[in-house]
Amino acid sequence: MQLETDVLVCGAGCAGLSAALASARNGANTLLVERAGFSGGIITCVGLPFFDGIARKSDKKVLVRGIPLELLWRMGVCEMGADTIYKHNPTIKNIEQFKLLADELIETEPRLEVLYHSFAVETNMEGDRIGEVLVATKEGLVPIKAKTVIDCTGDADIAQRTGTPIQKSEELLPMTMHFRIGNVERGGDLRTPCQNALLKAQEAGDLGLFYGPGLSFMFADDEVYIHAIRVLGDASQVRSLTQAEIQGRKDAWTMYDYWKREVPAFKDAYYISSGPYMGIRETCRIEGVTNLTEEDVRGERLRDDAVATGCWYMDIHPQKTTLGSANEGEGFQPDFYDIPYGSLLPKKVSNLLVAGRCHGADRMAASSSRVSVTCMAMGQAAGTAAALATDEGKGVQELEGTQVRAILEAQHAGPYREG
């Protein structure tokens, strides 16, 4: 089997789903490949229901429109085209419903096809362009030819295979296994006794690092959703990622076990599920034609060639236990800033775009731009650029960010401006 398409999107997470929808809606035949059996990335693979980065923290003003806002509207969280929202990082109420929504949106786009259980593993280069991407499927290794490839793998997997320059911090942000516990008695202060139980587990040598813990009655009145696991490792290396998954599951069960024994509200609780995948915050990023920098975020820099808006704080998780908060100290909270088109463009590859947490950014800037809605916005920009390149018969490196921005703005998306 050999496949051919205008645009190939690798990874159907927050960035990839948006990229594929944008590409197809702008007229390009688009193929989306995803290692899981469903789309959604951190929302569905990890179980994190937050739409981080859609609104300004100070006044809940919606700053990111387009596909991210459409997804929230279709999930019943807000009105269509909402100007403000109840919380700067709103949540969806049902992860399984989000899987169904993603499938529906994909299946109703006539120019879009998805292949689940398919892992993009290698590229064959033809000069400065990707000639084909090799995808491991249930039917074997399948070569896919595309005019433009969009890397939304989160780890810059495809970009790395091309030999384009990659950056990786010496110290990586920890990983987190999210999990859920049912039949928990609601009322009173849960965080303090839960925290004390985790400290007891840590002192006994049964638990490594943790943060918070963050406990939310988010999906049901008697069900707790937890983000507290803190595992160190490099998720771009298979042995390290494997060990992190094993450790994350073990730590989640340890937390549940200690709470059930030590915290009265958990006396009759039962463990629902974790994952199914570990949540990954940081691995590899491209060296972009333009790189988003810490100074850009702190200075709330605006650009003519911007294609997306970021507004999340500099969210650095330290490599140690932190009580009460996920962070050590307060991270800088920008009003909003621009993400340039050049940060989606790797060097030396003429038909590749990168969207999501592996775009071109330094470590501090990426700690803000890595969140779900910002990745969706970058994905929509990348998909729009890929479709424009197809329509004009150009490489994505030949396009100007202002061209991509103009299309996004005409579709009520793109970078935010006051007024």
Secondary structure as GFF3:
##gff-version 3
##sequence-region A 1 419
A	DSSP	beta_strand	3	10	.	.	.	ID=ss1
A	DSSP	alpha_helix	14	25	.	.	.	ID=ss2
A	DSSP	beta_strand	30	33	.	.	.	ID=ss3
A	DSSP	pi_helix	42	46	.	.	.	ID=ss4
A	DSSP	alpha_helix	67	74	.	.	.	ID=ss5
A	DSSP	alpha_helix	95	107	.	.	.	ID=ss6
A	DSSP	beta_strand	112	115	.	.	.	ID=ss7
A	DSSP	beta_strand	119	126	.	.	.	ID=ss8
A	DSSP	beta_strand	129	137	.	.	.	ID=ss9
A	DSSP	beta_strand	140	151	.	.	.	ID=ss10
A	DSSP	alpha_helix	157	162	.	.	.	ID=ss11
A	DSSP	beta_strand	166	168	.	.	.	ID=ss12
A	DSSP	beta_strand	179	182	.	.	.	ID=ss13
A	DSSP	alpha_helix	191	203	.	.	.	ID=ss14
A	DSSP	beta_strand	210	220	.	.	.	ID=ss15
A	DSSP	beta_strand	223	229	.	.	.	ID=ss16
A	DSSP	alpha_helix	238	262	.	.	.	ID=ss17
A	DSSP	three_ten_helix	264	266	.	.	.	ID=ss18
A	DSSP	beta_strand	270	274	.	.	.	ID=ss19
A	DSSP	beta_strand	284	286	.	.	.	ID=ss20
A	DSSP	alpha_helix	294	298	.	.	.	ID=ss21
A	DSSP	beta_strand	306	310	.	.	.	ID=ss22
A	DSSP	beta_strand	322	323	.	.	.	ID=ss23
A	DSSP	beta_strand	337	340	.	.	.	ID=ss24
A	DSSP	three_ten_helix	341	344	.	.	.	ID=ss25
A	DSSP	beta_strand	352	354	.	.	.	ID=ss26
A	DSSP	alpha_helix	363	369	.	.	.	ID=ss27
A	DSSP	alpha_helix	372	392	.	.	.	ID=ss28
A	DSSP	three_ten_helix	396	398	.	.	.	ID=ss29
A	DSSP	alpha_helix	401	410	.	.	.	ID=ss30
###
